[in-house]
């Protein structure tokens, strides 16, 4: 961005009281460069380009009016997208990506979207950064599928690495085997990696993730279930963290299907670093029989179905709502912060009633908690902050914190959070321990 545009953006954010981390600010600045000048909480003029930054969740009628005012030359950025109040508006828009929170500096998730992918798909054709396409298949099995993939890559003159690997099962690659292969590719090559399942064919160069410059790009089947059939990894520390987390989870739980493990790796990584995620369009995960298969960038050799890819139907009830809205959800820690305290003690703070409270109060309390921990951790080496919309979510968060043997604090939006919030609660712990030892 030019200096003047940067100054105008900074002034707009400051006037709106919006705090963004560096990765979030960079993504917003990139969008301003693509779409034009930003505005705050307004209904855009349908004849102009620009970025609309939303701070407050609109009502149903207002969301409908706002949506109708947009055109493909407008982008929408939601600065505090962890609030479920934005879910309805998000469902009407095309979801482009999410940037996770970044401690006290940027204690919110940032969501960005718009009206269709056409602008980015056409612009990506001029991208000069090309990923290396990688894929693997069982050694000794039918290599016909891999041959089809290789032929399509040669036709497009794309660098690739397709390898037959040793597998436990003759007809498939298990999740931990796929993750270990990808980790090996990460250390072997220096380009961004795009994993494509053997059996797929590429109709055109898959340049969209490289053009967008994200950490990770993945398609969500039915808008909620992450599929490991197409997975992009940029050359960033955040992308490596997700990959290693996925590999560790897959090694620890080899019987669990890969979509769930990838989802959990994404959730864990996004809570600890500002992971810049792009949610790939269906053209990067088209199946045989799709209406748009002839225009697909990546076409997988699977038949179109109305069923989910994963075998566990219970998984849907856990994360479906949150993932469709591009957020971590109440059953996952929204944010994890660590301190330099030498103790291994952790504290879990549960912010309840998020769905029925004033959005401004939720955001302010979130900022107060993270700011207090950054200023004085109270001797707690780790903070896990959970946002709970309903009482059932509170129970799940309490159970998870109890299993980790964390100190548990439940707070409400708008509650006063003093600068010594964590130190005071650490003192309370010490008093309670003393009373148990010396009644």
C-alpha positions, -999 to +999 in steps of 0.1 A: +000+000+000+010+036-006+019+056+025-012+077+023-035+047+019-018+031+049-023+062+070-059+064+061-065+028+070-047+032+103-068+062+111-100+044+102-092+015+124-082+037+153-114+058+150-134+025+151-115+011+181-105-019+161-073-038+172-057-060+146-025-081+148+002-078+122-010-107+101-046-094+102-035-059+093-014-072+064-043-091+050-066-061+053-040-039+037-038-064+008-075-063+004-075-025+003-049-027-025-071-051-044-105-035-039-100+001-030-106+024+000-122+010+031-153+022+049-167+013+083-201-003+091-218+014+061-239+002+032-217+005+002-226+024-030-232-005-054-214+014-082-181+017-063-152-006-054-140-009-018-136-028+014-164-026+040-152-033+076-179-045+100-176-041+137-212-047+149-233-078+138-263-067+118-299-078+125-315-102+100-332-075+080-301-053+081-279-082+070-303-088+040-302-051+030-264-050+033-260-082+012-282-068-015-261-036-016-229-055-025-214-063-058-183-083-069-161-052-066-167-050-029-150-070-001-164-075+034-141-077+065-155-087+099-130-076+125-145-096+154-158-126+135-156-149+166-190-135+176-218-159+165-239-128+157-222-125+124-230-161+113-262-152+094-245-126+073-215-149+066-239-176+053-251-152+026-216-143+014-188-161-003-162-170+024-126-162+013-106-166+044-100-162+081-070-148+101-067-161+136-062-141+168-028-129+179-028-125+217-034-091+233-022-073+201-050-086+180-074-106+202-101-113+176-106-135+146-108-116+113-131-130+085-131-118+049-154-125+020-175-111-008-196-119-038-180-148-057-144-157-065-144-143-101-121-113-093-094-134-076-096-163-101-090-141-130-062-121-112-045-153-102-036-162-138-008-136-137+007-150-105+044-159-109+047-180-077+039-216-085+034-243-059+050-277-062+023-303-066+029-333-044+010-366-041+015-401-029-001-435-034+004-471-020+035-489-033+026-520-052-010-509-059-026-497-091-006-467-102-031-457-130-046-429-109-011-414-102-003-417-139-034-396-148-024-369-123+012-368-136+000-365-172-022-335-163+007-318-145+031-324-174+006-308-198+004-277-175+043-277-171+040-278-133+067-290-110+056-320-091+066-349-068+044-380-071+057-409-050+047-445-043+051-450-005+050-480+019+015-482+035-002-504+060-031-510+037-027-520+001-055-498-013-052-465+006-029-441+023-038-435+060-037-401+076-005-405+095+012-418+063+000-388+043+011-363+070+045-379+073+049-377+035+039-341+035+064-333+063+091-350+043+082-329+012+083-298+034+119-304+043+128-315+008+115-285-012+114-248-008+084-239-028+048-237-014+033-272-015-001-282-029-011-317-020-035-333-044-049-368-039-037-393-065-065-399-089-072-362-094-066-343-126-057-307-130-075-288-157-055-255-152-027-242-131-038-240-094-024-205-087-052-190-065-035-199-031-001-186-042-017-154-055-036-148-022-004-154-002-019-173+027-004-197+052-029-226+045-057-232+020-082-260+022-117-267+009-146-272+033-170-299+020-205-287+025-189-255+039-180-272+072-159-304+068-122-299+059-110-322+032-074-333+030-078-342-007-066-307-016-043-289+008-020-259+002+009-250+025+027-217+021+063-214+031+055-199+065+061-208+102+024-209+108+019-234+079+047-256+093+031-255+127-002-267+113+015-295+094+035-307+124+004-306+146-015-326+121+013-351+119+015-355+156-023-359+160-023-385+132+005-405+148-012-404+182-047-413+169-042-434+137-077-448+138-094-414+135-102-402+100-081-375+084-107-348+080-113-346+118-076-346+126-070-318+100-098-299+116-084-303+150-049-293+138-063-262+123-082-253+155-052-258+177-029-239+154-053-210+148-057-206+186-020-201+191-008-182+160-026-158+136-031-185+109-040-169+076-064-195+061-080-194+027-112-215+022-108-228-013-137-226-038-154-258-050-135-255-083-104-266-063-123-297-050-147-306-078-160-342-080-171-363-110-207-353-118-205-318-104-223-292-125-192-272-127-168-301-133-159-290-168-147-256-154-129-271-124-092-264-116-088-297-097-112-326-104-111-356-080-120-391-092-149-394-067-186-393-075-207-363-063-227-372-033-249-355-008-231-373+021-202-360+041-167-373+033-161-384+069-175-416+085-183-401+119-218-385+118-214-372+154-186-349+143-211-327+125-229-317+157-196-307+173-183-282+148-207-277+119-221-244+129-188-228+138-169-241+107-196-229+084-189-195+099-151-199+096-144-198+133-130-221+159-162-226+180-171-230+217-158-265+221-123-254+210-101-229+228-106-196+210-071-184+220-041-198+238-015-175+253+017-184+270+040-165+294+075-167+307+064-181+340+085-211+350+055-230+365+035-254+344+002-241+358-025-233+334-057-212+337-089-216+317-111-185+313-146-192+301-165-162+286-202-172+288-234-159+272-216-147+241-247-151+218-271-131+240-248-103+251-239-070+236-212-075+210-193-045+222-193-059+257-180-093+245-152-077+225-142-054+253-141-082+278-120-103+254-096-075+250-095-069+288-087-105+296-059-108+270-045-075+280-045-084+317-027-117+310-001-100+289+006-074+316+007-098+346+002-135+340-001-142+378+024-170+375+002-190+351+023-204+323-007-208+299-040-192+293-068-209+274-097-186+266-130-202+255-161-183+241-193-201+250-226-192+235-248-215+256-247-232+289-240-266+273-208-251+258-198-239+293-201-275+306-179-289+278-153-262+283-152-268+321-148-306+315-119-300+291-101-276+315-106-300+343-090-328+324-060-306+319-060-297+356-063-260+349-076-234+372-111-225+359-126-190+359-160-183+344-168-147+335-196-127+318-194-101+290-191-066+305-176-079+338-148-057+351-114-072+345-087-055+366-051-053+355-042-077+383-070-101+374-047-132+371-024-122+400-054-118+423-067-152+413-033-168+418-033-153+453-068-169+459-053-203+448-025-199+473-049-190+501-071-220+493-040-243+493-028-230+526-062-236+542-062-272+530-027-277+544-032-258+576-069-260+585 
